[in-house]
């Protein structure tokens, strides 16, 4: 195995494909007695979406979303031992909807300490449900790259080489001439945030920690207070309330069950302080 110099260039924080759910919340309400559900309603035989007994379509909660941390590696160099810390926070105030400009109301994110973090192998950028082991429940998470001499250059590139080199959570992708990319996926699970009602809930993620990594150079767009050290995640929580029918002394009545669920996520580059427009489409930003 040939020996490589340990020089690498820091690649930016990259957003995964985020599920863009459209307008979020269904029926408007000021009530806060909703229960957040994290599984389809497969255990219910009969449920109605309204008092006219319209059969309710099943829901599919989206517990997690993800982004990718990318190291750009020069050809004929090692993957360095490096760590990058991500901290989640939330705005302190809500943003009001504006009918004139067509923007939606945004609530400040809640229960940041309940967000779970986990590293995942990048597999074709696929959405993967998290398992219950090795999860973090703090407001910050450090992604560590393991130093490994994988003996890869542009003429002998092979993803399989990483398996014997060390970090199995890294996937290598061939870049431009003279470079390749070491990618690691970070998944966030919002299912324990206990949202009390439908709405759009906003969070911020900030990256830090690259300055102490030997042999790693920060991307100029990813340093200090630069806007690109931040990502904004909007969590779309929809109304999943339903009615069930009961009969008491021969009299039938409908009871409402106030439920909400996570419909999807939208991630933005930077620390966004403005409200989203009502029309949202799927996107991936680099």
N, C-alpha and C positions, 0 to 999 in steps of 0.2 A: 504494500500500500504506500503510495507516494505521500510525502509530507507536504501539507499546504500551509501557507501563511494564514494567520487568523485575522483577516480584515473583512468587515461586512458593512453594508450600508443599511440603515434603518428604513424599512418600508412602512408605509402609512397604515393607519387604522382604516379598514375597509368594511363597508356595510354589506351584510348579506342581503339576498332578496327578502324583502319584508312584505308580509301580507298586508295589502292596503284594503281596508274594509269598506271604504265609502263612508257615508254619513252614519254616525255611530249609534245613536241611543234608542231609537224607537219612541215610545210614548214618553212625553216630558212629565217629570214629577219632581216635587221637592222632598219626597219621602226618603228616608235613609234606612228603611228596614228591609232592604233587599239582602238576599243571601247569594254570595258568589259561588257559582257551581263550576266544576272543572271536568265534568264528564257529560257525555250525551244523555238524554232522558230515556234511555233504553228500558228502564225499569218501570215506566209508566204505561199502563194499558190505554188509558183515555185521558187526553189533555186537550184543552181548547185554547185558542189564542184570543178569543173574545167571547162575549156573552151570547153571541148568536150560535155558539157551538161550532165554530170553524175549527176543523182539526188542525192542530199545531204541527208545523214541520219541525223535525228534530234539529237540535243545535249541535255544533262541533266546536267546543271551546279550544282555544289555542293557548296553551299554558306557557309556551316558550318562544323566544326569538333569539337571534344570534348575530354576531359580527366576527370578522376575521382579522387577526394581527399578522402582518406580512413583513418578513425580513427579506430585503433584496441582497443577495449574496453574489459577490464577484466570482467569476469563473476561477477555478483553481484555488479556492479558499475554503476554510472550514465554516460550518455553522458554529457561531460563538455561543458561549454560556452567557445568557442574557435574561433579564427579567424586566417586565413592564407592568406597572400597577394601574388599575382602573378603579376609579371611585365614582359611586353613584350618588346623586343628590337630586333635589327637586326645587322648582320655583317656590317662592314663599306666598305668592298670590295667584289668583285665578285670572283668566283672560275672558272678558265678556264677548259674546257673539255680536256680530255687526251685520244686520240684515242688508244694509246699503252696499257693503263690499262683499257680501256673501261668505263671511267667515264663520267658523264654528266656535262655540264656547270651549275653553280648555280649563280643566281643573289642575291644581298643583298635585303632583304625585304624592302618594301617601305610603307609609310603612316601608320605607326604603330598606330598613333592616331585615325585612322578610324576603327580599329578593335573593334567590339562590343562584350561585355561579358554578360553572363547571367547564373545564377544557374538553374539547372534542376533536377527534380527527376530522379533518375536512374531507368529505366524500362527495365529490361532484356538487358542492355547495348545497347538499340536501338538507331539508328540515328533519331533525331527529329528536324524538321525545327523550327527555333525560331519564336516566335511571335514578334510583334513590341513594346510591352510594357516592361517597367522595364529593359531596356538595358543600359549598360554602354558604353561610347565611349572614355574612358581614357586609358592610357597605363598601368594602374594597376587595379587590381580587388581583393577585399577581400571576401573570402568565410567564412561566419560565421556559426558556429554550435550553435544551441540553447540548453542551458542546459535543460535536461529533465530526470526525473526519470521514466523510462518506464517499470520498474518491469519485466525485462526479465532475465531469466537464461537459461541454455542449456536444461533444462527439460520442460520449458514452452515457448519456442521460438515462436514468432508470429510477422510477419511484421506489422500486423494490429495494434499492440500496439502503434506504433509511432504516429498514427493519433490523439490519445487523449493526447499524451505526449508533443507535441509542433511542432517541425520542420518538416513540411510536405515535404521539399525538401530532406530529408534524407531517405534512405532505409537501413534497417538492414539486414545483412547476417550472418548466423551462421558460425563461424570459427572452429578452433581446440577446443579441450576440454578446457573449461575455458575461452573462448574468443568469441566475436562476433564483427562485423564490421559495422561502420556507414559510409555509402558512400554518397557522394554528387557529382553530375556531373556539370562540368563547360563547357559551350559551347562557342565557338568563331566563330563569323561571319565575314568573310573576304570580303563580297560582296561589301563593300564601298571603297575598297583599290585602285580602278581605275588602274589596271595594264595596262601599255601602250602597251605591246606586249607579245607574248607567251614566256614562259620560266619557270624555277623553281626558286621560290622566297623563301628565307630562313629567319626564325624568331627564336628567343630564348625566352623561358619562364623561369623565375627564381622564386622560392618560397622563402618567408621570413615570419617573423612575429610569428613563433611558440614559441619563447623564453618567451614572455609575457603571455602565456596562463597558468593559474593556474591549476595544476593537470595533465598537459600534458608533456610527455617526448618525446624528439625528437628521431626519428629513427637514429641510428649512421651513416647510409648511406645518411642522408638527412639534414646535418648540415653544417654551415659555407661555405667554398669554395668547399666542396665536389662536385664532378661532378654530383652526383645524385640530387642536388638541381636544376639542369637545365634540360629542355627538349628542343629539337630542332624540329621545324615543317617546313617541305618543302611543299610549296603550288605549285601544278602543274597546270600551266596555259597553256591551249592548244589553237591552232589556230582553230577558228571557222569561218573563212572567207568564204564567199559564193558569187556566181555570180547571178545577176538577168538580165533578158533580157528586153530591151526596143526597140521600133521601132520609128525612127525619119525619116519622109518623105519617108516612105517605106523601109528604111534601118534598118535592125536589128543589134543590138550590145549588147555585154555583159558588164555589169558594176560590178566591184568588190566592195564588202562591207567588209571592214577589221574589223573583230570581233575576240575577244578571250573570253575564259570562264574558270572557275576553274573546272578542271577535277577531282581533288582529292587531298589527303594529305597523307604524311608519317610522323610519329612522331618517334623520336629517344630518347633514354635515354642519358642524358649528353649534353654538349655543343660541337656539332660536327663542326669541321672546315675543314673536307675533303669532297670531292665531292661524290655523290652517284654513284653506278654502274648503267649501262644502264638497267640491268634486276632487276626489283623490284617486290617483291611479298607481298601479304597481310600478316600482322602480328599483334600480340598483345603482348606488353611487359609489364611486371610487375615490 
